[in-house]
Every structure is written in structure tokens, then in C-alpha cells.
Amino acid sequence: MSLLEFNSPNKKTASKGKQTRLIVGIAALAATVAIGSTLAASINLNSGTPVEFGQGVAQTTACDNDIVLTPYSAFVNSVGEGSFSLSAISLSGIDSSVGKCANKDFIIKAYDETSGSPLMLFDSVNSITVTDTGSEFTIPTTSGLSISTIDDSSFKLFISSSHTPIGAENVYRFTIESQEHVAEASYTRYELGETGPGGGRVFYYSSGGFNEVGAPCSPVCHYLEWAPNTWNGGVADPQMLGNPDNTNSSGATGTALGTGLSNTNAQLTDSTPYLADNAGPAFTARPYLGSALTDWFLPSKDELSLMYNSAELGNGGFRSDFYFSSTEASDTNVWYVSFISGNPLSDNKGGYASVRPIRAF
């Protein structure tokens, strides 16, 4: 992985640097671009000379060791003020020959400075997958995203300003991974807001996929859907007390996308001295059978945050309340997320909050 560190935006020099060290592993090798606090900032390649944002930076991937990534920002007007948002990303200098990057997928993600979870690039999309066919570059049909093939070695992605592109100040680095092409026809496509196979609302999509451990779609899931707010037979999400065993840990400590189902299952299993949840949030959410599917679960901390931050939040019928996650913060505490502010809170497992199950597919 090659890493670019944030450099002061006051510096005006503009040149390129390249790190040639390769890290080889089971997964595809990733290249990383750190872009600092705004997309107008300067970036540099490790200790190299700063590069002004908007210029290309040489990168190393598994299929080519000299690809150039260039991110772009644009000013977006809003009522009373405006801000800079991510508007485009280009890759150039790609070797599209057979044995190199032909028939490979490039997966592009963005991160802030501290979190290990990728940011939403726009709407509820946290990664962009681009396929190199050898003669052109293609993307799955995705509302708000378009691509232009410049030639057989370069392309440019365009993000619509009407699809909530990420604010420039939120992005610190990009990563690029290359992997063998996954056929686009290998899974059914859904738009955000559509009814999912479980009868819920699709609120999250990852073109590159994620692993919801234990789900039928594992190891490559692409979507999350939440249950309708009437899922428990009432007119709104049920409010209840938390896990009856609020002094022992079940081991359900996963916070990331992909850990909600395994957390939920752990909370429903006796593990001395822990006693399985027999009345709380996991016990209530897991048996839900939307569309006769049996893989519903209580979301992890990060999955619950994805729900709140989704462009579909206003269509979800959520209470103005704290919601339970399946992530334990300690033996006695669990993570909640406020659906008023979006802020997470570590508090006693036995608290009183709302519950909404989700599923991955």
C-alpha cells in the first residue's frame, strides 16, 4: 500500500512522488491517497514534494505499478452558504493489456483521518467499482454516477451534485484496489429506496461488496435493507428495555459493517457467565420474518450509523429516539445511536430505546 500524508495547503510547489514498495497479500493490493482536510489542500507522497490537489499522483496497484489518480472538487451552492464537494475522480496511465489490468475491477474508496470504515462518496454509496475491459472502462448502472472513457488507459468518474456528494472537508485519503472482475450480472440490481427482497427499504449499496458474517450472501453482500416501521405489528418501531443480562459480555463487540448478524447471534447464545437475551432487542429483532426470510438481525454500531446517514432516512418512519445496536461497548454497556443527532452513545445495556432489524443481501 502506498500512502500519501496530508501536507499544509499553504505550500505552493507542485510535483509528483512515488513509493515503489509493494505489499502483497491474499486480497488485492490497495493504493492510498491522503488529501487532508479539504479537497483544495496539498498532498504529498510520504516525505516527497507536495502535490497541489487537482494534479495527478502516481499510485501502485496489484495490476499496474504506475497509475495516476486525480480527485476533483466543485463548489456547490446551498441556501445561505455553499461548500466544496467531491465532483470527479480520474485514473490514468493504466496498462490495459492482457495479464495486466484488462478484465480487472478497480475499487475506489475514501476515508477520514481516524475511522477504518469507508465514507459515503455520495448518497449511501461508499465505494465505486470500475471495470477495465481492455478497450474501455465501465461501471454498474448507479444513479448519480457517470463515467467517461478517455482512452484505453484512462477514465474519469463524475458525481452528480444532486446526489449528496461528500463534502471536501470530510475526506482525508483515497484507496484503490484492483481485483479480478466480478461479473455485473452476478447479482440483482436495486436502487436506493426500492423495496428489497425482504420487503424492507434498500438504504445502502456497496459495488465492491462487504462480508456480513453468517448471512446467506456472505462473503460478498452488496445491499442492506431495513424492515418497515410496522415490522413488529404496531404503527411504529417498538420501544423496550435492553438485554436482561447487563453485567456480562456475550462477546458481541463488532462495530463495523458486516458484524451485526454475528453480534446478534452471540447475544442469543449462552456463554458462561453470560445468559442469552430472552426478552431484549436481539431476541425481538432476530425472529422477524419479512418475506419469510430468516436472516434479519440487530444492526452493529456502524450499520446503525449507516441507517441514520442514509439518504433514505426521511422515508424510514423512524422514531425521534435512541436505537439499540448489537455492539457491546463493555460488559455492562451497549452502543446506541441517536436518531435525532446521529451521535453514538455508550450506555447501560438495560436502557430503554427503539429497535429496527435489518438484513444484508
N, C-alpha and C positions, 0 to 999 in steps of 0.2 A: 504494500500500500504506500503510495506517495502522498505526503501530507503538506499542505500549504498553511502557513500560520498567518493570522491577522497582523497587518502592519499599519502604522498610523496613516490616516488618509491625507495628512499634510504633506507627505513626501510626493514629489512630482516626477521623479525619474520613472522610466518605463522600459523594462526589458524583461527577458524570459530566463527561467532557470528550469532544470530538470533533474529529478532524482532517479537514478537508474537502478537502485536496489530493488529486487523483486522479492515478494513474499508469496510463496507457493503453498497452497493448502488444498483441502478437499473441495471447498467451494471455489467459485471463480475469484480471481484476484481483483481487488477493487482499487480505484484511484480516488483520491480525495482532494477537493479544492476548498480551502477555508477562505471566506470572503469578508470576515469581520462584521462590524455592527451594521453596515449598510451596504447596499449593492453599488454605491458610488465610492466605496472605500478602496484603498490599495491592498493588494495581497502579495505575498511572496512565497517562494518555494523554499521551505526550510530557512536556511540562512542566506539565500540568494538575494539578488537585487529586486526591489519591489516592482510589481507589475500593476499598472493602472487598471481598475476594473473596466471591462469592456474590451480589453485585449485578450488574446488567446494565451492559455497556459498549457505547456506540454505535459502530458499525462502518460502513465503506463497502465495498460490493462493486460489481461491474460492473452488476448489475441494479437495485440499490437503494442509496442513499447514507445510509440511516438504519436499519440493522438492529442489534438489540441481542443480544449474545452473553453468556450467563451459564454459567460452569462450576461444578460442584458436586463436593464431596469427601465421603467417608464413611469412618468408622473401620472397619477390617477386622481382626478378631481372628485371631491365629495362635498356635501353640504357644510359650509363654514371653513373647510380646510381640505387639503389634499395630501397625498403621500406617494412615495416611490414604492412600486411593487415589481416583482419578478415578471418580465414580459416575454422573454425568449431565452433559449439556450441553443448554442450550436456546437457541433463536433466536427472537426475537420482533420485532414491528414490520415484518414482511416485506410488501412490496407485491406481492400475488399476481395482479395484473391482467395481461391480455394486453399484451405489449410491455414488461412489467417482468420479474417473476420467475416468472410462470407458465411451465410447461414448461422450467424451468431445474433444473440439478443444483447443489447446494451440496456442496463437498468440504471436509471439516474434517480438519486435521492438527495434530499437536503436535510441538514441538521442544524440545531442551535449549538451553542458552545458547551453545554453541560449534559444534555439529555442523550441517551443512547437510542431513543426512538425517532424515526424519521418524521419530519414536519409535513404538514399538508401543503403541497405545492399549489393546489387550487381546489376549491370545493372540498371534497373529502378524499382526494387522491394524494397519496404520499409517495408514489413512485411512478416513473414513466418508463415504459419499455419500448425500445426502438429496435426493429429487426433489419439487419443488413442482408438483403437478398443476393448481393453480389453486383447488382446493377442499379439498385435503388434502395431507399430506406422507407420503411412503413411502420405505422403504429396501429393498434386496435382502435376501432371507432370509439372515440371518447368525447363527450360533449365538453366544449371549452378548450379543446386542444387540436392543433393542426400541425402539419409538417410539410416542409419543402425540401425535396432532394436537390441539392445544388449540382453535384456531380457524383460519380461513383465512390468518392472519398469523403464527402461532406454533406451535412444536412443542417437544417435549422428548425427548431420547435417554436411554436407561437402559442402563448397562453392568453385567452380572451380576458380582457379587463372586467367583463360582466360575470365572470365565474370565480370571483373572490380569490384572485392570486395572492400568494403570500406576501406580506409586507417586507420590504427590503431590509428593514432594521432587525428582522427576526432571524435572518439566515446567517450562519457562521461558516458553513462548509458544504460542499457537494461531494457525493461519492458516485463513481461509475463502476459497474461490474459488467463483465462480459461472460456469457454462458451459451451453451448450445441452444439453438432456437426451440422454443416451445410453441407448437402449432396453435395458431389463433383459434382454430375450430375445436380445440380440445375441451372447451367449457362454454356453457350458455352465457350470453352477454346480457347484463341488466344495466339499466340506467339508475342513477341515484334517485330515490323517491318512488321507484317502481315497487310493486308487490313482489316479494321474494317467494321462493318455493315453500317456505313455511307459513305463508300468509301474513308475514310482517312487512315492514318497510325497509328497503335496502338503504343503508346510510353510510356505508364505507366500501371502497373498492381499492384493491392493490393489483396493478397489472403484473407485477413481478411475483405476487403471491406471498403468503405467510403460512406458518405452520401452527394451526390450532390443535395442540396436542390432544389426541384422543378422539377428534372429530372424524366423521366419515371422509371429509375432503383432505385430511392430513396425508402427506406433508405439504401439499400445495393448495391452499384455500385462497380465494380471491375476494370474497364478499363477506360482510356482516349485515344481518338484518335484526331489527328489534321487533319484539312482539307488539301487537296493538295494545293500546292502553286498557282495553276491555279484556285482556287475556285471562284475568282471574275471575271473570264472571260479574264484575262490577262495572261502574261507569268510569273508573279511574284506577290507576295503579294502587295496589294495596299498601297500606302503611302498617308496620309491625315492629315488634321488638326483635333484636338481633339474636345471634347464636346463643342458645341456653348455656353452653359451656364457654364462659367468658374469662376463664382463668388458665386454660391450657391451649397450646398451639396444635392445630391439625397439620401443620406443615404447608398450608396454603399461602405461600409468601410470594408467588409470582406476580409481578407488577405489569409485565409487558404484554403487548398484543400477542395472542396465541396461548395465554396461560389461564384464561378464565374457566374453561371447561375442566382442566386438571385441578385447579383450585377448588371448584365446586364439588368435584368428586371426592377430593381429600376431606372436605368438610362433612361429607356424608358417610365417612368411614371411621369406625372406632380405631383409635391408635393410642393405647395406654400411655399416659393417663387421660388423653383426650377422649371425650364422649361425642359421638356423631350428632350432628344437628338433627333434631327431630321435631322442630317447630319453627325454625327461623328462616332467613332469606334463602339459603341454599336449598333447604328442604322444600320450600314453596316454589322456587323457580325451576328446579331441575325436572319435576314431573310434568311440566307444561307440554302439551301435545299438539301444538299448532300444526295443521295439515297432517296430523297423525305422525309427525316426526318426533323422534325421541332424543334429539341431540341439543336441546335448549339448555342454557346454563346462566349462571350469575356472572356478569362481566368482571374482568380484572380491573384494577385501578386505571390502567392506561386505556383499556377498552371502554370503560365508563366515561373517561375524558373524551374519547373519540365520539361518543354519543352526544355529549354536550356541545362539542365543537363542530359537529356536522352541520352542513348547510340545510339539512332536513329537520333540525331541532324544532322549528316552529310548527312542523306538521306531525309531531310525535305525541301530542297530548300529554306532556309530562307535567307533573305537579311542580309548583314552586317550593321545592323541598330538598333535603339531602337524600341521596340514593345510596344504597348499600353496594359496595363492590365485594368481590370474593377474595380480596387480597388482605391477609392479616399483616398488620404492622408490628405486632408483638404478641406475646402470649395473651394479653388482655385487650389489645386494641385491633381495630379493623380500619381500612381506608373507606371513607365516604367521599362523595363528590357533591358539591352544592349545585343544584340546577337553577340557582339564581345568579351566582357569580362564576361558576365553573371551577372554583377553588377546591382542591382536595383537602381532607381533614382526617387526621388520625385520632380516633376517639374510641371509647369503650365499646366492645363488641355487643354489649347488651343495650345499645342505644335504640332510639325509635326513628325509623326512616322509611322511605319508599323502596319498592322492588320492581325491576323490569328485566325479564330474561332476554337474551339474545342467542343467536346461533351463527355459525360460520358455514360457508359453502363455497 
